[in-house]
């Protein structure tokens, strides 16, 4: 995706994964960092749940590549984030303190993003996936030496809900490329709808907002 095609637009890509990764395999941190680096390399902004484990390693990779990293915390303040939830602020350019705990944070996190990536995870990662799935977001599933990708396939098969915005790949670079293509198509559809509406070119009538 050529970011310059849409002015200053930078896609916001969420990385979701386990905060505790002992079950993820030895290569999980390397893959998470590579995913974060690719997000930065390909001109996007990284969004995470401002937690430990897989998302933190993605943020580390993003910052090492000179990218921008935004964290959405379950806490209502930095004090609560650090001292109650015991979460880091490392590799964050911007922190959003939602104050809604983990389930509420997940909603803000996914809806603030243009697409969601799923790595090795647990129930919290499944929750973020299902929120994105219900919203019809582009979703990239990173395949690896873990069970999450197979779990996601089972959820999709039994969901009785169609979603053609999901791609699977074991290569972080290719996965980011494929997801960005889906994001580009989404954005083109939004722009077309806007251009065809009465509100295009600043003609939005004041009486519509009164």
ROTIPA-994185 format. One record per residue (C-alpha): residue in three letters; chain; x, z, y. Coordinates in nm, 4 decimals. Layout:
N
<type:ALA | mol:A | X:X | Z:Z | Y:Y>
...
//
This chain:
210
<type:UNK | mol:A | X:0.0000 | Z:0.0000 | Y:0.0000>
<type:UNK | mol:A | X:0.1360 | Z:-0.0958 | Y:0.3408>
<type:UNK | mol:A | X:0.0617 | Z:0.2079 | Y:0.5554>
<type:UNK | mol:A | X:0.1154 | Z:0.0057 | Y:0.8754>
<type:UNK | mol:A | X:-0.1873 | Z:-0.2076 | Y:0.7914>
<type:UNK | mol:A | X:-0.4107 | Z:0.0773 | Y:0.9075>
<type:UNK | mol:A | X:-0.2302 | Z:0.1915 | Y:1.2197>
<type:UNK | mol:A | X:-0.1076 | Z:0.5488 | Y:1.1917>
<type:UNK | mol:A | X:-0.3068 | Z:0.6247 | Y:0.8778>
<type:UNK | mol:A | X:-0.1157 | Z:0.8202 | Y:0.6157>
<type:UNK | mol:A | X:-0.2971 | Z:0.8865 | Y:0.2883>
<type:UNK | mol:A | X:-0.3297 | Z:1.2539 | Y:0.1985>
<type:UNK | mol:A | X:-0.2588 | Z:1.2986 | Y:-0.1709>
<type:UNK | mol:A | X:-0.3356 | Z:1.6260 | Y:-0.3477>
<type:UNK | mol:A | X:-0.1256 | Z:1.7448 | Y:-0.6412>
<type:UNK | mol:A | X:-0.3068 | Z:1.9859 | Y:-0.8699>
<type:UNK | mol:A | X:-0.1417 | Z:2.1736 | Y:-1.1542>
<type:UNK | mol:A | X:-0.0682 | Z:2.5066 | Y:-1.3150>
<type:UNK | mol:A | X:0.0695 | Z:2.7924 | Y:-1.1065>
<type:UNK | mol:A | X:0.2247 | Z:2.9321 | Y:-1.4252>
<type:UNK | mol:A | X:0.3940 | Z:2.6593 | Y:-1.6275>
<type:UNK | mol:A | X:0.5386 | Z:2.8248 | Y:-1.9396>
<type:UNK | mol:A | X:0.3049 | Z:2.6098 | Y:-2.1534>
<type:UNK | mol:A | X:0.3914 | Z:2.2841 | Y:-1.9745>
<type:UNK | mol:A | X:0.7202 | Z:2.1909 | Y:-2.1372>
<type:UNK | mol:A | X:1.0778 | Z:2.1738 | Y:-2.0134>
<type:UNK | mol:A | X:1.0324 | Z:1.8483 | Y:-1.8211>
<type:UNK | mol:A | X:0.7289 | Z:1.9582 | Y:-1.6190>
<type:UNK | mol:A | X:0.9226 | Z:2.0714 | Y:-1.3095>
<type:UNK | mol:A | X:1.1249 | Z:1.7507 | Y:-1.2998>
<type:UNK | mol:A | X:0.8087 | Z:1.5398 | Y:-1.3249>
<type:UNK | mol:A | X:0.6362 | Z:1.7466 | Y:-1.0560>
<type:UNK | mol:A | X:0.9323 | Z:1.7027 | Y:-0.8206>
<type:UNK | mol:A | X:0.9444 | Z:1.3305 | Y:-0.8922>
<type:UNK | mol:A | X:0.5728 | Z:1.3033 | Y:-0.8173>
<type:UNK | mol:A | X:0.6257 | Z:1.4798 | Y:-0.4832>
<type:UNK | mol:A | X:0.9206 | Z:1.2562 | Y:-0.3994>
<type:UNK | mol:A | X:0.7206 | Z:0.9425 | Y:-0.4756>
<type:UNK | mol:A | X:0.4342 | Z:1.0584 | Y:-0.2554>
<type:UNK | mol:A | X:0.6816 | Z:1.0931 | Y:0.0332>
<type:UNK | mol:A | X:0.8662 | Z:0.7696 | Y:-0.0473>
<type:UNK | mol:A | X:0.5447 | Z:0.5705 | Y:-0.0525>
<type:UNK | mol:A | X:0.4387 | Z:0.6920 | Y:0.2926>
<type:UNK | mol:A | X:0.1769 | Z:0.9526 | Y:0.2060>
<type:UNK | mol:A | X:0.1272 | Z:1.3208 | Y:0.2906>
<type:UNK | mol:A | X:0.1332 | Z:1.5788 | Y:0.0123>
<type:UNK | mol:A | X:-0.1484 | Z:1.8324 | Y:-0.0112>
<type:UNK | mol:A | X:-0.1385 | Z:2.1299 | Y:-0.2511>
<type:UNK | mol:A | X:-0.3083 | Z:2.4619 | Y:-0.3118>
<type:UNK | mol:A | X:-0.0061 | Z:2.6419 | Y:-0.1607>
<type:UNK | mol:A | X:0.0717 | Z:2.8066 | Y:-0.4901>
<type:UNK | mol:A | X:0.3552 | Z:2.8433 | Y:-0.7405>
<type:UNK | mol:A | X:0.4443 | Z:2.6322 | Y:-1.0443>
<type:UNK | mol:A | X:0.3653 | Z:2.2617 | Y:-1.0656>
<type:UNK | mol:A | X:0.2288 | Z:2.2212 | Y:-0.7062>
<type:UNK | mol:A | X:0.5256 | Z:2.4087 | Y:-0.5601>
<type:UNK | mol:A | X:0.7710 | Z:2.1801 | Y:-0.7377>
<type:UNK | mol:A | X:0.5830 | Z:1.8762 | Y:-0.6073>
<type:UNK | mol:A | X:0.6140 | Z:2.0193 | Y:-0.2557>
<type:UNK | mol:A | X:0.9855 | Z:2.0756 | Y:-0.3134>
<type:UNK | mol:A | X:1.0339 | Z:1.7118 | Y:-0.4146>
<type:UNK | mol:A | X:0.8298 | Z:1.5915 | Y:-0.1191>
<type:UNK | mol:A | X:1.0343 | Z:1.7897 | Y:0.1338>
<type:UNK | mol:A | X:1.3648 | Z:1.6860 | Y:-0.0249>
<type:UNK | mol:A | X:1.2570 | Z:1.3274 | Y:0.0402>
<type:UNK | mol:A | X:1.1714 | Z:1.4074 | Y:0.4049>
<type:UNK | mol:A | X:0.7942 | Z:1.4005 | Y:0.3538>
<type:UNK | mol:A | X:0.5098 | Z:1.6075 | Y:0.5006>
<type:UNK | mol:A | X:0.3561 | Z:1.8907 | Y:0.2965>
<type:UNK | mol:A | X:0.0269 | Z:2.0699 | Y:0.3688>
<type:UNK | mol:A | X:-0.0922 | Z:2.3791 | Y:0.1820>
<type:UNK | mol:A | X:-0.4491 | Z:2.5061 | Y:0.1439>
<type:UNK | mol:A | X:-0.4416 | Z:2.8776 | Y:0.0690>
<type:UNK | mol:A | X:-0.7169 | Z:3.0845 | Y:-0.0955>
<type:UNK | mol:A | X:-0.6270 | Z:3.3609 | Y:0.1517>
<type:UNK | mol:A | X:-0.7634 | Z:3.4188 | Y:0.5012>
<type:UNK | mol:A | X:-0.4251 | Z:3.4955 | Y:0.6614>
<type:UNK | mol:A | X:-0.0535 | Z:3.4734 | Y:0.6019>
<type:UNK | mol:A | X:-0.0458 | Z:3.8472 | Y:0.5279>
<type:UNK | mol:A | X:-0.3122 | Z:3.8113 | Y:0.2589>
<type:UNK | mol:A | X:-0.1457 | Z:3.4962 | Y:0.1258>
<type:UNK | mol:A | X:0.1923 | Z:3.6671 | Y:0.0849>
<type:UNK | mol:A | X:0.0935 | Z:4.0246 | Y:0.0011>
<type:UNK | mol:A | X:-0.2418 | Z:4.0078 | Y:-0.1787>
<type:UNK | mol:A | X:-0.2250 | Z:3.6739 | Y:-0.3563>
<type:UNK | mol:A | X:0.1561 | Z:3.6901 | Y:-0.3776>
<type:UNK | mol:A | X:0.1920 | Z:3.3198 | Y:-0.3010>
<type:UNK | mol:A | X:0.4845 | Z:3.1360 | Y:-0.1374>
<type:UNK | mol:A | X:0.5024 | Z:2.9439 | Y:0.1900>
<type:UNK | mol:A | X:0.8070 | Z:2.7431 | Y:0.0832>
<type:UNK | mol:A | X:0.8165 | Z:2.3695 | Y:0.1553>
<type:UNK | mol:A | X:0.5041 | Z:2.3826 | Y:0.3739>
<type:UNK | mol:A | X:0.4809 | Z:2.2062 | Y:0.7117>
<type:UNK | mol:A | X:0.1281 | Z:2.3300 | Y:0.7683>
<type:UNK | mol:A | X:-0.0776 | Z:2.6050 | Y:0.6046>
<type:UNK | mol:A | X:-0.4566 | Z:2.6170 | Y:0.6116>
<type:UNK | mol:A | X:-0.5880 | Z:2.9650 | Y:0.5347>
<type:UNK | mol:A | X:-0.9359 | Z:2.8982 | Y:0.3939>
<type:UNK | mol:A | X:-1.0318 | Z:3.2579 | Y:0.3134>
<type:UNK | mol:A | X:-1.2588 | Z:3.1433 | Y:0.0297>
<type:UNK | mol:A | X:-1.0596 | Z:3.2465 | Y:-0.2759>
<type:UNK | mol:A | X:-0.9508 | Z:3.0029 | Y:-0.5424>
<type:UNK | mol:A | X:-1.2861 | Z:2.8316 | Y:-0.6169>
<type:UNK | mol:A | X:-1.3707 | Z:2.7797 | Y:-0.2484>
<type:UNK | mol:A | X:-1.0150 | Z:2.6750 | Y:-0.1705>
<type:UNK | mol:A | X:-1.0428 | Z:2.4011 | Y:-0.4328>
<type:UNK | mol:A | X:-1.3355 | Z:2.2419 | Y:-0.2498>
<type:UNK | mol:A | X:-1.1502 | Z:2.2327 | Y:0.0834>
<type:UNK | mol:A | X:-0.8334 | Z:2.1116 | Y:-0.0891>
<type:UNK | mol:A | X:-0.9872 | Z:1.8143 | Y:-0.2672>
<type:UNK | mol:A | X:-1.2196 | Z:1.7079 | Y:0.0146>
<type:UNK | mol:A | X:-0.9347 | Z:1.7100 | Y:0.2656>
<type:UNK | mol:A | X:-0.7478 | Z:1.4658 | Y:0.0400>
<type:UNK | mol:A | X:-0.7875 | Z:1.0924 | Y:-0.0109>
<type:UNK | mol:A | X:-0.6946 | Z:1.1201 | Y:-0.3785>
<type:UNK | mol:A | X:-0.6053 | Z:1.3870 | Y:-0.6337>
<type:UNK | mol:A | X:-0.3241 | Z:1.3940 | Y:-0.8904>
<type:UNK | mol:A | X:-0.3581 | Z:1.6070 | Y:-1.2019>
<type:UNK | mol:A | X:-0.0469 | Z:1.7380 | Y:-1.3764>
<type:UNK | mol:A | X:-0.0025 | Z:2.0078 | Y:-1.6373>
<type:UNK | mol:A | X:-0.2665 | Z:2.2701 | Y:-1.5699>
<type:UNK | mol:A | X:-0.5259 | Z:2.5225 | Y:-1.6789>
<type:UNK | mol:A | X:-0.8842 | Z:2.6063 | Y:-1.5796>
<type:UNK | mol:A | X:-0.8114 | Z:2.5928 | Y:-1.2043>
<type:UNK | mol:A | X:-0.6735 | Z:2.2409 | Y:-1.2422>
<type:UNK | mol:A | X:-0.9834 | Z:2.1403 | Y:-1.4396>
<type:UNK | mol:A | X:-1.1982 | Z:2.2778 | Y:-1.1561>
<type:UNK | mol:A | X:-1.0124 | Z:2.0720 | Y:-0.8974>
<type:UNK | mol:A | X:-1.0463 | Z:1.7663 | Y:-1.1205>
<type:UNK | mol:A | X:-1.4212 | Z:1.8104 | Y:-1.1633>
<type:UNK | mol:A | X:-1.4767 | Z:1.8570 | Y:-0.7889>
<type:UNK | mol:A | X:-1.2830 | Z:1.5364 | Y:-0.7186>
<type:UNK | mol:A | X:-1.4622 | Z:1.3616 | Y:-1.0061>
<type:UNK | mol:A | X:-1.8068 | Z:1.4544 | Y:-0.8712>
<type:UNK | mol:A | X:-1.7047 | Z:1.3342 | Y:-0.5244>
<type:UNK | mol:A | X:-1.5886 | Z:0.9988 | Y:-0.6638>
<type:UNK | mol:A | X:-1.2324 | Z:1.0449 | Y:-0.5383>
<type:UNK | mol:A | X:-0.9469 | Z:0.8318 | Y:-0.6705>
<type:UNK | mol:A | X:-0.7710 | Z:1.0433 | Y:-0.9337>
<type:UNK | mol:A | X:-0.4305 | Z:0.9965 | Y:-1.0955>
<type:UNK | mol:A | X:-0.3682 | Z:1.1738 | Y:-1.4264>
<type:UNK | mol:A | X:0.0015 | Z:1.2308 | Y:-1.4961>
<type:UNK | mol:A | X:0.0613 | Z:1.2118 | Y:-1.8708>
<type:UNK | mol:A | X:0.3305 | Z:1.4346 | Y:-2.0169>
<type:UNK | mol:A | X:0.4220 | Z:1.6884 | Y:-2.2861>
<type:UNK | mol:A | X:0.1112 | Z:1.8942 | Y:-2.2188>
<type:UNK | mol:A | X:-0.2561 | Z:1.8944 | Y:-2.3181>
<type:UNK | mol:A | X:-0.4200 | Z:1.8488 | Y:-1.9786>
<type:UNK | mol:A | X:-0.4298 | Z:1.4680 | Y:-1.9874>
<type:UNK | mol:A | X:-0.6024 | Z:1.4748 | Y:-2.3279>
<type:UNK | mol:A | X:-0.8415 | Z:1.7458 | Y:-2.2071>
<type:UNK | mol:A | X:-0.9335 | Z:1.5300 | Y:-1.9080>
<type:UNK | mol:A | X:-1.0038 | Z:1.2341 | Y:-2.1374>
<type:UNK | mol:A | X:-1.2438 | Z:1.4502 | Y:-2.3391>
<type:UNK | mol:A | X:-1.4204 | Z:1.5698 | Y:-2.0231>
<type:UNK | mol:A | X:-1.4617 | Z:1.2104 | Y:-1.9033>
<type:UNK | mol:A | X:-1.5942 | Z:1.0930 | Y:-2.2403>
<type:UNK | mol:A | X:-1.8567 | Z:1.3688 | Y:-2.2492>
<type:UNK | mol:A | X:-1.9459 | Z:1.3797 | Y:-1.8808>
<type:UNK | mol:A | X:-2.2292 | Z:1.1235 | Y:-1.8908>
<type:UNK | mol:A | X:-2.1133 | Z:1.0321 | Y:-1.5417>
<type:UNK | mol:A | X:-1.9319 | Z:0.7077 | Y:-1.4621>
<type:UNK | mol:A | X:-1.6206 | Z:0.7137 | Y:-1.2454>
<type:UNK | mol:A | X:-1.3982 | Z:0.4043 | Y:-1.2304>
<type:UNK | mol:A | X:-1.1544 | Z:0.5663 | Y:-0.9857>
<type:UNK | mol:A | X:-0.9329 | Z:0.7301 | Y:-1.2500>
<type:UNK | mol:A | X:-0.5941 | Z:0.6056 | Y:-1.3716>
<type:UNK | mol:A | X:-0.3528 | Z:0.7474 | Y:-1.6306>
<type:UNK | mol:A | X:0.0247 | Z:0.6973 | Y:-1.6307>
<type:UNK | mol:A | X:0.3365 | Z:0.8826 | Y:-1.7468>
<type:UNK | mol:A | X:0.5531 | Z:0.7318 | Y:-1.4702>
<type:UNK | mol:A | X:0.5109 | Z:0.9171 | Y:-1.1365>
<type:UNK | mol:A | X:0.6173 | Z:0.6136 | Y:-0.9326>
<type:UNK | mol:A | X:0.3701 | Z:0.3797 | Y:-1.0993>
<type:UNK | mol:A | X:0.0955 | Z:0.6424 | Y:-1.0865>
<type:UNK | mol:A | X:0.1347 | Z:0.6885 | Y:-0.7102>
<type:UNK | mol:A | X:0.1370 | Z:0.3111 | Y:-0.6588>
<type:UNK | mol:A | X:-0.1832 | Z:0.2670 | Y:-0.8607>
<type:UNK | mol:A | X:-0.3638 | Z:0.5525 | Y:-0.6886>
<type:UNK | mol:A | X:-0.2650 | Z:0.4254 | Y:-0.3442>
<type:UNK | mol:A | X:-0.4238 | Z:0.0918 | Y:-0.4315>
<type:UNK | mol:A | X:-0.7490 | Z:0.2752 | Y:-0.5057>
<type:UNK | mol:A | X:-0.7181 | Z:0.4662 | Y:-0.1768>
<type:UNK | mol:A | X:-0.6625 | Z:0.1410 | Y:0.0102>
<type:UNK | mol:A | X:-0.9789 | Z:-0.0091 | Y:-0.1386>
<type:UNK | mol:A | X:-1.1723 | Z:0.3051 | Y:-0.0466>
<type:UNK | mol:A | X:-1.0501 | Z:0.2896 | Y:0.3126>
<type:UNK | mol:A | X:-1.1299 | Z:-0.0808 | Y:0.3412>
<type:UNK | mol:A | X:-1.4846 | Z:-0.0083 | Y:0.2273>
<type:UNK | mol:A | X:-1.5233 | Z:0.2690 | Y:0.4851>
<type:UNK | mol:A | X:-1.3928 | Z:0.0455 | Y:0.7642>
<type:UNK | mol:A | X:-1.6257 | Z:-0.2397 | Y:0.6630>
<type:UNK | mol:A | X:-1.9242 | Z:-0.0048 | Y:0.6677>
<type:UNK | mol:A | X:-1.8217 | Z:0.1264 | Y:1.0088>
<type:UNK | mol:A | X:-1.7766 | Z:-0.2214 | Y:1.1539>
<type:UNK | mol:A | X:-2.1215 | Z:-0.3206 | Y:1.0305>
<type:UNK | mol:A | X:-2.2865 | Z:-0.0145 | Y:1.1839>
<type:UNK | mol:A | X:-2.4324 | Z:0.0259 | Y:1.5315>
<type:UNK | mol:A | X:-2.1597 | Z:0.2719 | Y:1.6203>
<type:UNK | mol:A | X:-1.8711 | Z:0.0255 | Y:1.6080>
<type:UNK | mol:A | X:-1.6519 | Z:-0.0275 | Y:1.9176>
<type:UNK | mol:A | X:-1.7734 | Z:0.2842 | Y:2.0940>
<type:UNK | mol:A | X:-2.1386 | Z:0.1839 | Y:2.1177>
<type:UNK | mol:A | X:-2.2552 | Z:0.5013 | Y:1.9422>
<type:UNK | mol:A | X:-2.5638 | Z:0.6058 | Y:2.1391>
<type:UNK | mol:A | X:-2.5600 | Z:0.9459 | Y:2.2995>
<type:UNK | mol:A | X:-2.9192 | Z:1.0130 | Y:2.1927>
<type:UNK | mol:A | X:-2.8006 | Z:1.0163 | Y:1.8297>
<type:UNK | mol:A | X:-2.6033 | Z:1.3322 | Y:1.8855>
<type:UNK | mol:A | X:-2.8546 | Z:1.5119 | Y:2.1077>
//
